[in-house]
């Protein structure tokens, strides 16, 4: 399974989105380059995407990102609170 497929499976487990939306999101928005994931063995237990977003601030455009699809496998919630902040700082 690819990283994208693993994140998609985790998304479907964590969110109650219809299949059309999930397919559209992973076709149009998801990219491995903007995905941050925590793995345990061969499984992704937590993931989020940082989607680029240009923001205007005081007349200037600033390149920012917004977090989308932040999710953690229900069986791994106690594990990720220790490691997710470290992953985001990278």
C-alpha positions as CSV (number, residue, x, y, z in Angstrom):
1,X,0.0,0.0,0.0
2,X,1.3,3.5,-0.8
3,X,1.4,6.3,1.7
4,X,-1.5,8.0,0.0
5,X,-3.6,4.8,0.2
6,X,-2.7,4.4,3.9
7,X,-3.7,8.0,4.7
8,X,-6.9,7.6,2.7
9,X,-7.8,4.4,4.6
10,X,-7.1,6.2,7.9
11,X,-9.2,9.2,6.8
12,X,-12.1,6.9,6.0
13,X,-11.8,5.3,9.4
14,X,-11.8,8.6,11.2
15,X,-14.2,10.7,9.3
16,X,-17.8,10.2,8.1
17,X,-17.3,11.7,4.6
18,X,-19.1,10.2,1.6
19,X,-17.1,8.3,-1.0
20,X,-17.4,11.1,-3.6
21,X,-15.9,13.7,-1.3
22,X,-13.0,11.4,-0.2
23,X,-12.2,10.6,-3.9
24,X,-12.3,14.3,-4.8
25,X,-10.1,15.3,-1.9
26,X,-7.4,12.6,-2.6
27,X,-7.5,13.4,-6.3
28,X,-7.4,17.2,-6.1
29,X,-5.8,18.2,-2.7
30,X,-3.7,15.4,-1.3
31,X,0.0,15.3,-2.1
32,X,2.7,13.3,-0.3
33,X,4.8,16.5,-0.2
34,X,2.3,18.3,2.1
35,X,1.4,15.2,4.2
36,X,2.9,14.6,7.7
37,X,2.4,11.1,9.1
38,X,3.3,9.1,12.1
39,X,4.0,5.5,11.5
40,X,4.0,2.5,13.8
41,X,5.6,-0.4,11.9
42,X,4.1,-0.4,8.4
43,X,0.9,1.4,9.5
44,X,0.2,5.1,9.5
45,X,-1.4,5.9,12.8
46,X,-1.8,9.6,12.5
47,X,-1.7,12.1,9.6
48,X,-2.5,15.6,8.5
49,X,-2.0,17.7,5.4
50,X,-0.6,21.2,5.4
51,X,-2.3,22.8,2.3
52,X,-0.5,25.9,0.9
53,X,-2.6,29.0,1.2
54,X,-1.6,32.6,0.3
55,X,-2.8,35.1,2.9
56,X,-2.8,38.9,2.6
57,X,-1.4,40.6,5.6
58,X,-0.9,44.4,5.8
59,X,-1.1,44.5,2.0
60,X,1.5,41.8,1.5
61,X,0.9,38.2,0.4
62,X,2.4,35.7,2.8
63,X,2.7,32.0,2.0
64,X,1.0,30.0,4.7
65,X,-0.6,26.6,5.1
66,X,-3.8,25.4,6.7
67,X,-4.1,22.0,8.4
68,X,-6.6,19.6,6.8
69,X,-7.5,16.1,7.5
70,X,-5.8,15.8,10.9
71,X,-6.7,12.3,12.1
72,X,-5.4,9.6,14.5
73,X,-6.3,6.0,14.5
74,X,-8.6,5.4,17.5
75,X,-6.3,2.7,18.8
76,X,-3.3,5.1,18.8
77,X,-4.7,8.2,20.5
78,X,-2.6,7.8,23.6
79,X,0.6,7.3,21.6
80,X,0.4,10.3,19.2
81,X,0.1,13.0,21.8
82,X,3.7,12.4,22.7
83,X,5.1,12.5,19.1
84,X,2.9,14.7,17.0
85,X,4.3,18.1,18.3
86,X,7.8,16.8,17.5
87,X,6.8,15.9,13.9
88,X,5.2,19.3,13.4
89,X,8.3,21.1,14.5
90,X,10.4,19.5,11.7
